[in-house]
Amino acid sequence: MNSSNVVDTKFVHFGDKIENDVFRTFQNNKKFWSKIEEGELIRILNVFAWCVIEDEQVDFKVGSKISISPYVQGMNVLVAPLAYVCRSEPQAFALLYRLLMVEMPRYITPTLAGVMDGVRLVDLVLKTVDRRLYEYLDQSMANAKIYALPSVLTLCACTPPLEEVLKLWDFLFSFGIHMNVVLIVAQLLLIRGELMNTKNPMVLLRNFPQLESSKIIKLSLSIARNIPDSLYDLIVRHTFDESVTLEIDDYKI
């Protein structure tokens, strides 16, 4: 089998995944689908996949090579808000490419290394700012690997309404994508009373309450000011620096 056939086979594999996931994107949001067609999201994601297949490693700020995947689950949700606000598919693709390849390449590695580190950082931040809530969730088997993973993976775009997602993304694009970790902790603190008063917090955390961007952003800025610089540094670098994984392992609170 020649190299072109290998590339074609690989692309078909990811192309099938893209079509299956796009079908499930924002299924209940009629306003979104009145403006966007499935074909738009499929084309944008297919072009991105082709770009990655041609060059599967990306040079980044820290001077290392990061192996990335042409497509991972969750990218369909990341492209949706961009397609919704952009005036053209090329514009949405350009923003998606910048977001994934430059700002958060570790979120699209085959092992989702950056996402998994982001989940662990949610735990570290929560443990730092509210140890009692952290310990209660831990004792109740409310694991961040379950409840925080979708929000980390999609930059909170998995939680409606879309209009509030867009406001949160305006904040993230201004302050840094890494702040998504803090936004998730802020959402936990906003429902702290309900979490502490239930015997099974995972019932509440399976689906986060609808986003209220102004409250979440205000609280997240307060949280960011009250965590150690060393922890904030890990949050900043976890989207692109592979050394963060081991540093999280060794981090002590």
Backbone torsions as a table, in degrees:
resi	resn	phi	psi	omega
1	MET	NA	127.0	-179.1
2	ASN	-80.0	170.4	-173.5
3	SER	-63.8	-33.4	-178.7
4	SER	-67.0	-36.1	177.4
5	ASN	-67.5	-35.2	177.3
6	VAL	-62.8	-45.2	179.0
7	VAL	-62.2	-43.4	-179.4
8	ASP	-62.1	-44.0	179.9
9	THR	-62.3	-42.9	-179.6
10	LYS	-64.4	-40.2	-178.9
11	PHE	-66.8	-40.4	178.2
12	VAL	-58.7	-41.1	179.5
13	HIS	-58.5	-49.6	-179.5
14	PHE	-73.0	-32.6	178.0
15	GLY	-61.2	-39.9	177.6
16	ASP	-64.8	-41.7	178.6
17	LYS	-61.8	-42.8	-179.2
18	ILE	-60.2	-48.7	-178.8
19	GLU	-61.1	-41.2	-179.7
20	ASN	-65.0	-39.2	-177.6
21	ASP	-77.2	-38.4	179.8
22	VAL	-59.3	-37.4	179.7
23	PHE	-57.2	-30.5	-176.3
24	ARG	-95.5	0.3	-174.7
25	THR	-72.1	125.6	176.2
26	PHE	44.6	48.6	-172.1
27	GLN	-55.7	-35.6	-174.5
28	ASN	-95.7	6.4	-177.7
29	ASN	-96.2	91.5	-177.4
30	LYS	-65.1	-34.7	-179.8
31	LYS	-63.9	-41.0	178.7
32	PHE	-62.2	-49.4	-175.3
33	TRP	-76.5	-10.0	172.1
34	SER	-76.0	-18.0	-179.0
35	LYS	-106.8	-31.4	-174.2
36	ILE	-113.4	140.2	174.2
37	GLU	-105.2	150.0	180.0
38	GLU	-53.9	-38.8	-177.5
39	GLY	-58.9	-31.5	179.0
40	GLU	-64.8	-48.1	-179.6
41	LEU	-65.9	-40.2	179.5
42	ILE	-62.0	-44.8	-179.0
43	ARG	-63.6	-45.0	-178.7
44	ILE	-61.5	-46.0	-178.8
45	LEU	-69.3	-34.6	177.0
46	ASN	-65.2	-41.8	178.7
47	VAL	-63.5	-42.0	178.3
48	PHE	-60.9	-45.1	-179.3
49	ALA	-59.4	-42.0	178.8
50	TRP	-62.0	-41.6	179.9
51	CYS	-60.7	-41.5	-178.6
52	VAL	-71.8	-41.1	179.9
53	ILE	-59.5	-35.3	179.1
54	GLU	-70.9	-28.6	179.3
55	ASP	-150.1	95.0	-170.4
56	GLU	-82.0	-0.2	178.0
57	GLN	-122.7	141.7	-177.2
58	VAL	-122.3	130.2	172.8
59	ASP	-75.3	134.9	180.0
60	PHE	-131.5	-175.0	-171.6
61	LYS	-50.8	-39.5	-174.6
62	VAL	-82.7	2.9	174.6
63	GLY	80.8	10.3	-179.8
64	SER	-106.8	168.5	176.4
65	LYS	-98.9	132.4	178.5
66	ILE	-116.3	120.9	177.4
67	SER	-76.9	127.0	-177.3
68	ILE	-123.5	160.1	-178.7
69	SER	-99.3	144.6	177.2
70	PRO	-60.2	-30.5	178.9
71	TYR	-158.3	135.3	171.8
72	VAL	-130.1	154.0	179.2
73	GLN	-60.1	135.6	-177.2
74	GLY	110.8	-24.8	178.3
75	MET	-64.7	-28.6	177.2
76	ASN	-62.7	-34.8	178.9
77	VAL	-76.5	-32.8	179.0
78	LEU	-69.6	-36.0	-178.4
79	VAL	-76.7	-25.1	-172.9
80	ALA	-60.3	-50.1	178.9
81	PRO	-62.3	-34.3	179.2
82	LEU	-66.2	-45.7	178.3
83	ALA	-62.3	-34.6	-177.2
84	TYR	-66.0	-38.0	-175.2
85	VAL	-97.0	-18.1	-176.4
86	CYS	-80.9	156.6	-178.5
87	ARG	-85.6	-14.0	-178.0
88	SER	-153.9	161.0	176.5
89	GLU	-64.6	-42.4	177.1
90	PRO	-58.5	-38.2	178.5
91	GLN	-65.2	-44.0	179.3
92	ALA	-63.6	-40.2	178.1
93	PHE	-63.3	-43.5	-178.7
94	ALA	-60.8	-41.2	179.1
95	LEU	-68.7	-41.8	178.5
96	LEU	-62.4	-42.9	-179.7
97	TYR	-61.4	-45.6	178.7
98	ARG	-63.0	-44.7	-177.8
99	LEU	-60.2	-49.8	-173.5
100	LEU	-82.4	-41.8	-173.9
101	MET	-82.7	-26.2	-176.4
102	VAL	-108.8	-48.4	-173.4
103	GLU	-83.3	-32.6	-174.5
104	MET	-147.0	53.2	-177.5
105	PRO	-63.5	-26.1	-179.7
106	ARG	-73.2	-9.8	177.2
107	TYR	-81.3	-11.7	-178.2
108	ILE	-123.7	29.5	170.2
109	THR	-78.1	160.8	179.7
110	PRO	-56.2	-29.5	-179.7
111	THR	-99.0	4.3	-177.6
112	LEU	53.5	44.1	-173.3
113	ALA	-56.8	-44.0	-179.1
114	GLY	-67.3	-37.2	178.5
115	VAL	-63.5	-46.5	-179.0
116	MET	-64.6	-36.6	174.7
117	ASP	-67.0	-37.2	177.7
118	GLY	-61.1	-39.9	178.0
119	VAL	-63.1	-43.6	179.7
120	ARG	-66.8	-32.2	177.6
121	LEU	-70.2	-32.7	173.7
122	VAL	-56.9	-45.6	178.1
123	ASP	-61.1	-44.7	-178.1
124	LEU	-64.8	-41.4	179.7
125	VAL	-66.5	-45.4	179.4
126	LEU	-61.6	-42.2	179.0
127	LYS	-63.0	-32.4	-179.7
128	THR	-73.9	-44.1	-172.7
129	VAL	-92.9	-21.0	-179.8
130	ASP	-153.8	78.4	-175.5
131	ARG	-61.8	-35.8	-178.9
132	ARG	-62.1	-46.4	178.5
133	LEU	-64.8	-42.4	178.3
134	TYR	-56.6	-48.6	-177.4
135	GLU	-66.3	-36.0	179.0
136	TYR	-66.0	-43.7	178.0
137	LEU	-64.8	-40.7	-180.0
138	ASP	-62.8	-45.0	179.9
139	GLN	-67.6	-27.9	-179.0
140	SER	-88.3	7.8	-179.8
141	MET	62.7	26.7	174.1
142	ALA	-88.3	89.9	-170.9
143	ASN	-87.7	130.0	179.5
144	ALA	-60.5	-27.0	178.3
145	LYS	-62.9	-21.2	178.0
146	ILE	-97.6	-55.6	-171.3
147	TYR	-78.4	-29.1	-176.3
148	ALA	-94.0	-18.8	-174.8
149	LEU	-55.4	-50.0	-179.3
150	PRO	-59.9	-39.4	-178.5
151	SER	-71.1	-35.0	176.1
152	VAL	-67.9	-48.6	-175.9
153	LEU	-59.5	-36.4	-172.3
154	THR	-110.0	10.3	-176.2
155	LEU	55.1	42.8	177.1
156	CYS	70.9	4.5	-177.6
157	ALA	-72.7	-8.9	178.5
158	CYS	-77.6	-10.8	-178.3
159	THR	-106.9	125.4	179.6
160	PRO	-77.1	168.9	0.1
161	PRO	-86.6	158.5	-177.5
162	LEU	-59.9	-36.6	-179.2
163	GLU	-60.1	-35.8	178.2
164	GLU	-76.6	-32.7	173.9
165	VAL	-58.2	-44.8	-178.7
166	LEU	-61.1	-37.0	178.1
167	LYS	-68.9	-39.7	176.4
168	LEU	-64.3	-38.8	179.3
169	TRP	-68.5	-34.8	173.1
170	ASP	-56.7	-42.6	178.2
171	PHE	-64.4	-47.0	-178.7
172	LEU	-63.4	-40.1	-179.7
173	PHE	-69.8	-20.8	178.4
174	SER	-89.0	-42.5	-173.7
175	PHE	-98.9	-16.3	-179.6
176	GLY	121.2	135.5	-178.6
177	ILE	-58.2	-31.4	-178.5
178	HIS	-57.7	-25.7	-177.3
179	MET	-66.0	-8.2	177.5
180	ASN	-59.1	-35.0	177.4
181	VAL	-56.6	-43.9	-178.1
182	VAL	-71.9	-35.3	176.9
183	LEU	-59.6	-37.3	-179.4
184	ILE	-68.5	-41.8	176.9
185	VAL	-62.7	-39.7	178.3
186	ALA	-59.9	-39.2	178.5
187	GLN	-64.3	-35.6	176.7
188	LEU	-66.0	-43.2	-178.0
189	LEU	-67.4	-30.2	179.5
190	LEU	-68.6	-21.4	177.3
191	ILE	-116.3	25.9	-176.3
192	ARG	-55.3	-47.0	-178.1
193	GLY	-58.9	-44.2	179.6
194	GLU	-65.3	-39.8	180.0
195	LEU	-65.2	-42.6	-177.1
196	MET	-71.8	-20.0	-176.4
197	ASN	-100.6	10.1	177.5
198	THR	-118.2	145.7	179.6
199	LYS	-77.0	-19.5	-178.8
200	ASN	-132.3	83.6	-177.6
201	PRO	-58.2	-26.3	-178.1
202	MET	-64.1	-23.6	176.2
203	VAL	-61.2	-40.4	177.9
204	LEU	-76.2	-34.4	-171.0
205	LEU	-86.6	-9.8	176.4
206	ARG	-61.6	-35.1	174.5
207	ASN	-133.4	111.6	-179.6
208	PHE	-62.4	149.8	174.8
209	PRO	-59.0	155.9	-179.9
210	GLN	-55.3	142.2	-175.4
211	LEU	-66.2	138.5	168.9
212	GLU	-124.2	90.0	-167.2
213	SER	-57.1	-42.1	-176.5
214	SER	-62.7	-43.1	178.7
215	LYS	-66.9	-42.1	-178.0
216	ILE	-65.2	-44.4	-178.8
217	ILE	-65.6	-44.7	179.8
218	LYS	-59.4	-45.6	-178.9
219	LEU	-69.9	-36.3	-179.1
220	SER	-65.0	-36.3	177.6
221	LEU	-66.0	-37.0	176.7
222	SER	-65.9	-42.3	179.1
223	ILE	-62.0	-46.0	-178.1
224	ALA	-58.8	-33.8	179.9
225	ARG	-75.1	-15.1	-172.8
226	ASN	-113.7	15.1	174.0
227	ILE	-110.8	153.1	-178.7
228	PRO	-60.2	148.0	177.9
229	ASP	-57.8	-35.7	-178.7
230	SER	-64.0	-38.0	177.8
231	LEU	-72.5	-40.8	178.9
232	TYR	-62.9	-35.5	178.2
233	ASP	-62.0	-40.9	177.3
234	LEU	-64.2	-39.3	178.6
235	ILE	-62.0	-45.1	-179.6
236	VAL	-60.2	-41.9	-170.9
237	ARG	-89.8	-12.0	-171.0
238	HIS	-66.9	-18.7	-178.4
239	THR	-79.2	-15.8	-174.9
240	PHE	-140.5	-14.8	-173.0
241	ASP	-106.9	113.6	-175.5
242	GLU	-69.0	-19.5	-179.9
243	SER	-70.8	-13.6	-177.7
244	VAL	-63.0	-32.8	-177.7
245	THR	-55.8	-49.8	-179.6
246	LEU	-69.4	-33.6	179.0
247	GLU	-66.9	-36.1	175.6
248	ILE	-65.2	-40.0	178.6
249	ASP	-56.8	-37.1	-174.8
250	ASP	-93.6	-3.8	-173.5
251	TYR	-72.6	132.1	179.9
252	LYS	-115.9	137.3	176.8
253	ILE	-108.0	NA	NA
